[in-house]
Amino acid sequence: MALGNRFVLVAEKPVLPSAPRYSYRLHGTARISSAQHDMEKDQADGYTFIEEAEGPVHMLVLEKLVTAEKQ
């Protein structure tokens, strides 16, 4: 959602007692090619693309399940 020259993104998942933990990466760029490059690097690191938004910048949100040994 664009608010003037600001960009707002709200993401929420329900919290459960034994819910898995996630790590997130957020990228914002004016160039789509830069966003694609960032996404490819994150996917190579095990992140999954979950959302994109366009406004003053192209925004990408990626998530990755955090395993017990990494918490």
C-alpha positions as CSV (number, residue, x, y, z in Angstrom):
1,M,0.0,0.0,0.0
2,A,1.5,3.3,-1.0
3,L,0.9,6.3,1.4
4,G,2.3,9.4,-0.3
5,N,6.1,8.8,-0.6
6,R,6.0,6.0,1.9
7,F,5.4,2.3,1.4
8,V,3.6,0.1,4.0
9,L,3.5,-3.7,4.0
10,V,1.6,-5.7,6.7
11,A,2.2,-9.4,6.9
12,E,0.7,-11.6,9.6
13,K,0.5,-15.3,10.4
14,P,-1.5,-16.8,13.3
15,V,0.6,-17.7,16.4
16,L,0.2,-21.2,17.6
17,P,1.9,-22.8,20.7
18,S,4.1,-25.1,18.6
19,A,4.2,-22.9,15.5
20,P,7.3,-23.1,13.4
21,R,9.5,-20.0,13.2
22,Y,10.3,-18.2,10.0
23,S,13.0,-15.8,8.8
24,Y,12.0,-13.1,6.4
25,R,13.8,-11.0,3.7
26,L,12.3,-7.9,2.3
27,H,13.6,-6.2,-0.8
28,G,12.6,-2.8,-2.3
29,T,14.0,-1.5,-5.6
30,A,13.0,0.7,-8.5
31,R,14.4,-1.8,-11.0
32,I,12.6,-5.1,-11.6
33,S,15.8,-6.7,-12.8
34,S,17.4,-5.9,-9.4
35,A,14.4,-7.4,-7.6
36,Q,14.7,-10.6,-9.7
37,H,18.4,-10.8,-8.9
38,D,17.8,-10.4,-5.2
39,M,15.0,-13.0,-5.3
40,E,17.2,-15.6,-7.1
41,K,20.0,-15.1,-4.5
42,D,17.5,-15.6,-1.6
43,Q,15.9,-18.6,-3.2
44,A,19.4,-20.2,-3.5
45,D,19.7,-19.6,0.3
46,G,16.4,-21.5,0.8
47,Y,13.9,-18.7,1.0
48,T,10.5,-19.0,-0.7
49,F,8.8,-16.1,-2.5
50,I,5.5,-15.2,-0.7
51,E,4.4,-11.7,-1.8
52,E,5.2,-8.8,-4.0
53,A,3.8,-5.3,-4.2
54,E,4.3,-2.4,-6.5
55,G,4.2,1.3,-5.7
56,P,7.0,3.8,-5.6
57,V,9.3,0.7,-5.5
58,H,9.0,-3.0,-6.4
59,M,8.8,-4.9,-3.1
60,L,9.5,-8.6,-2.6
61,V,8.9,-10.6,0.6
62,L,10.5,-14.1,1.0
63,E,10.4,-16.5,4.0
64,K,12.4,-19.4,5.2
65,L,11.5,-22.0,7.9
66,V,14.0,-21.7,10.7
67,T,15.0,-25.2,11.9
68,A,15.4,-26.0,15.6
69,E,19.2,-26.1,15.4
70,K,19.2,-22.5,14.0
71,Q,16.9,-20.9,16.6
